[in-house]
Amino acid sequence: QVLITSTQLVLIAAFIVAGLRFTPAVPVRLALDGAAWREIVSPSFAISLVYVSYAFTGWNAAGYIAGEIRAPQRTIPRALVAGTVLVTVLYVLLNWSFLRTVPLADLAGRVEVGALSAQAMFGRTGGVVMSATIATVLIATISAMVLGGSRVTQAVMADLPPGRALGRALGRRATDGVPRNAILAQLALIIALLLTNSFEQVMLYAGFTLNLMSLLTVLGMLRLRLRAPDAPRPYRAWGYPVTPLVYVALSVWTLGTLLRQRPLESISGLGTLALGIAVWWWAQRGARVVRAKR
């Protein structure tokens, strides 16, 4: 994981350097005029934030493996801050490189932006090589999500009351500590999503669900601070309560816009939440029955 991620960072840095040294055919103008501000508050901009959020997806993944991290109180905050800052800098510089190498009009509606930029800088062959390289280094992202996501599944299933077959199967780790059953369950879910053959719909559905979960997490933190103000807090939220409230406002705006503009994907995300609540209720009901029998 460290080797592949390091290679990914080196390639991104090299791409940025090449883009900054490239002489743009058309001067890039980024001044925010009236039309730009209207776009920022438009529904299409809110939907685009879902795709932007994928660049930062995983910023909180260090918390997923907190139980396997040495000195988590010190390490996790450092990882969260350093990771977010690094991704932000690379994201801004990389997009600046795209804008310098490919006219904005040519980027409209195009998915293979990196390939277009590489082709402008290195020619057709260079574009093909860079596209293959970009696809290859995505292994780092996939690997990280397998590591982090499977730990979440395993931990949630392990919290189910004793006696539940689902909890026993997915909440168990192998003798070497790897949650193999949770990884296989994650793989099955991914294959099911791939078989739908609807890339944009899956992206929006997953983006809506991820943003909804993050929103609920922050709301849970606000609730805990109000209900238990004197509870021990190894890590305090920076800028509280302004920063979480700003995050809540932006998330509600994005999710509300998605719900209006993309109802099918959004309702599917809400259905996922409802399913999770149903599983939790079923598990808690089973626990109450077990306690009553005792």
C-alpha positions in Angstrom: 0.0 0.0 0.0 2.8 2.4 0.9 4.7 1.6 -2.3 1.7 2.0 -4.6 0.5 5.2 -2.9 4.0 6.7 -3.1 4.2 5.9 -6.8 0.8 7.5 -7.3 1.9 10.7 -5.6 5.1 10.9 -7.6 3.2 10.5 -10.9 0.7 13.2 -9.9 3.5 15.5 -8.9 5.2 14.9 -12.2 2.0 15.5 -14.1 1.5 18.8 -12.3 5.0 20.0 -13.0 4.5 19.2 -16.7 1.2 21.1 -16.7 2.7 24.1 -15.0 5.5 24.3 -17.5 3.1 23.9 -20.4 2.4 27.1 -22.4 -1.4 27.4 -22.7 -2.8 28.2 -26.2 -5.6 30.3 -24.6 -5.0 32.3 -21.4 -6.8 30.8 -18.4 -9.1 33.3 -16.7 -10.5 32.3 -13.4 -12.1 35.6 -12.2 -15.4 35.1 -10.5 -17.9 37.3 -12.4 -21.7 37.4 -11.9 -22.3 34.4 -14.1 -19.7 32.4 -12.1 -21.4 33.2 -8.8 -24.8 32.2 -10.3 -23.3 28.9 -11.3 -21.9 28.3 -7.8 -25.4 28.5 -6.3 -27.0 26.5 -9.1 -28.3 22.9 -8.8 -25.7 21.6 -11.3 -22.9 22.9 -9.1 -24.3 21.1 -6.1 -24.4 17.8 -8.1 -20.8 18.4 -9.3 -19.7 18.5 -5.6 -20.6 14.8 -5.4 -17.9 14.1 -8.0 -15.5 16.5 -6.3 -16.0 14.7 -3.0 -14.7 11.5 -4.5 -11.3 13.1 -4.7 -11.4 13.5 -0.9 -13.2 10.2 -0.1 -11.1 8.4 2.4 -9.9 11.5 4.3 -11.5 10.0 7.4 -10.5 6.4 6.7 -7.8 6.5 9.3 -10.6 6.3 11.8 -11.8 3.1 10.3 -8.7 1.3 11.4 -8.3 3.1 14.8 -8.1 -0.2 16.6 -5.0 -1.2 14.6 -3.1 2.1 14.9 -0.4 2.8 17.4 -1.0 5.9 19.5 -4.3 6.6 17.8 -5.0 9.8 19.8 -1.9 11.4 18.3 -1.7 9.6 15.0 -5.3 9.8 13.7 -5.6 13.6 14.0 -2.3 14.0 12.2 -3.4 11.6 9.5 -6.7 13.4 9.0 -5.2 16.9 8.8 -2.1 16.0 6.7 -4.1 13.8 4.3 -6.8 16.4 3.7 -4.2 19.2 3.2 -2.1 17.1 0.8 -5.1 16.0 -1.3 -6.4 19.6 -1.4 -3.1 21.0 -2.7 -2.7 18.2 -5.3 -6.4 18.5 -6.4 -6.2 22.2 -7.0 -2.8 22.1 -8.7 -3.9 19.1 -10.9 -7.0 20.9 -12.0 -5.0 24.0 -12.7 -2.8 21.8 -14.9 -5.9 20.5 -16.8 -7.1 24.1 -17.4 -3.7 25.2 -18.7 -3.4 22.3 -21.1 -6.9 21.9 -22.5 -9.3 24.7 -23.2 -12.3 24.8 -20.9 -14.8 24.4 -23.7 -13.1 21.1 -24.7 -13.5 19.7 -21.2 -17.3 20.2 -21.1 -19.0 16.8 -20.8 -15.8 14.8 -21.0 -14.9 12.2 -18.5 -11.3 11.4 -19.6 -9.9 14.8 -18.6 -6.5 13.4 -17.6 -6.1 11.7 -20.9 -7.0 14.8 -22.8 -4.4 16.8 -20.8 -1.7 14.2 -21.2 -2.4 14.1 -25.0 -2.0 17.9 -25.2 1.3 17.7 -23.4 2.9 14.5 -24.6 1.1 13.7 -27.9 -1.3 10.8 -28.7 1.1 8.1 -27.5 1.8 10.0 -24.3 -1.9 10.3 -23.7 -2.5 6.6 -24.0 0.5 5.8 -21.7 -0.7 8.3 -19.1 -4.3 6.9 -19.3 -3.0 3.5 -18.6 -0.8 4.8 -15.8 -3.7 6.6 -14.2 -5.9 3.5 -14.3 -3.1 1.4 -12.8 -2.4 3.7 -9.8 -6.1 3.5 -9.0 -5.1 0.2 -7.4 -3.9 2.3 -4.4 -7.4 3.7 -3.9 -9.0 0.3 -4.3 -6.6 -1.3 -1.9 -7.1 1.4 0.7 -10.8 1.1 0.6 -10.6 -2.7 0.9 -8.4 -2.2 4.0 -10.6 0.5 5.6 -14.1 -0.5 4.4 -13.8 -4.1 5.4 -12.9 -3.1 9.0 -16.1 -1.0 9.2 -18.2 -3.9 8.1 -16.5 -6.3 10.5 -16.8 -3.9 13.4 -20.5 -3.2 12.8 -21.3 -6.9 12.4 -19.3 -7.8 15.5 -21.6 -5.4 17.5 -24.7 -7.4 16.7 -26.1 -9.4 19.6 -24.6 -12.9 20.1 -26.4 -15.6 18.3 -27.0 -13.7 15.1 -25.6 -15.7 12.1 -24.9 -12.6 10.1 -22.9 -11.2 13.0 -21.0 -14.4 13.5 -20.1 -14.7 9.8 -19.1 -11.1 9.0 -17.9 -10.0 12.5 -15.2 -12.6 12.7 -11.6 -12.2 11.8 -9.2 -14.9 10.7 -6.4 -16.0 12.9 -4.0 -13.5 11.3 -6.5 -10.6 12.1 -7.7 -10.1 8.5 -11.6 -9.8 8.2 -11.8 -12.0 5.2 -15.5 -12.6 5.3 -16.2 -8.9 5.4 -13.8 -8.4 2.4 -15.8 -11.0 0.5 -19.1 -9.3 1.4 -17.7 -6.0 0.2 -16.6 -7.7 -3.1 -20.0 -9.1 -3.6 -21.7 -5.7 -3.2 -19.2 -4.1 -5.6 -19.8 -6.7 -8.2 -23.6 -6.2 -7.8 -23.2 -2.5 -8.4 -20.9 -3.0 -11.4 -23.5 -5.4 -13.0 -26.0 -2.5 -13.0 -23.9 -1.1 -15.8 -24.9 2.5 -14.8 -21.7 4.3 -13.9 -23.2 7.8 -13.4 -26.2 6.4 -11.4 -23.9 4.3 -9.1 -21.6 7.3 -8.6 -24.5 9.5 -7.5 -26.1 6.9 -5.4 -22.8 6.2 -3.6 -22.0 9.9 -3.3 -25.4 10.7 -1.8 -25.1 7.8 0.7 -21.6 8.7 1.7 -22.5 12.4 2.2 -25.6 11.4 4.1 -23.6 9.2 6.5 -21.0 12.0 7.0 -23.8 14.4 7.8 -25.4 12.1 10.3 -21.9 11.6 11.9 -21.4 15.3 12.4 -25.0 15.7 13.7 -24.3 12.9 16.1 -21.2 14.8 17.3 -23.2 17.9 17.9 -25.8 16.0 19.8 -23.2 14.3 22.0 -21.6 17.7 22.8 -24.9 19.0 23.9 -26.0 16.0 25.9 -22.7 15.2 27.5 -20.7 18.4 27.7 -18.4 17.0 30.4 -17.5 13.7 28.7 -13.8 13.1 28.1 -12.7 14.1 24.6 -9.3 12.9 23.4 -9.8 15.0 20.3 -11.8 18.3 20.1 -13.4 19.5 16.9 -11.5 22.5 15.6 -13.6 25.6 15.3 -16.6 24.1 17.1 -19.5 24.9 16.7 -18.9 27.0 13.5 -17.0 24.4 11.4 -19.5 21.5 12.0 -22.5 23.9 11.4 -21.0 25.1 8.1 -20.4 21.4 7.1 -24.0 20.6 8.0 -25.4 23.5 6.0 -23.4 22.6 2.8 -24.3 18.9 3.2 -28.0 19.7 3.5 -27.8 21.9 0.5 -26.0 19.3 -1.6 -28.3 16.4 -0.5 -31.5 18.5 -0.9 -30.4 19.4 -4.5 -29.6 15.8 -5.3 -33.0 14.7 -3.9 -34.8 17.1 -6.2 -32.6 16.7 -9.3 -31.7 13.0 -9.1 -34.6 11.4 -7.1 -34.0 7.8 -8.1 -30.3 7.7 -6.9 -31.2 9.8 -3.8 -34.1 7.6 -2.8 -31.9 4.5 -3.2 -29.5 6.1 -0.8 -32.3 6.8 1.7 -33.4 3.2 1.2 -30.0 2.0 2.2 -30.2 4.1 5.4 -33.7 2.6 6.1 -32.3 -0.9 5.5 -29.5 -0.2 8.0 -32.0 1.1 10.6 -34.2 -2.0 10.1 -31.2 -4.3 10.6 -30.2 -2.4 13.8 -33.8 -2.6 15.1 -33.9 -6.3 14.3 -30.6 -6.9 16.1 -31.7 -4.8 19.2 -35.0 -6.6 19.3 -33.2 -9.9 19.3 -31.0 -8.8 22.2 -34.0 -7.7 24.2 -35.6 -11.2 23.7 -32.4 -12.9 24.8 -32.2 -10.8 28.0 -35.9 -11.4 28.7 -35.4 -15.2 28.5 -32.5 -15.0 31.0 
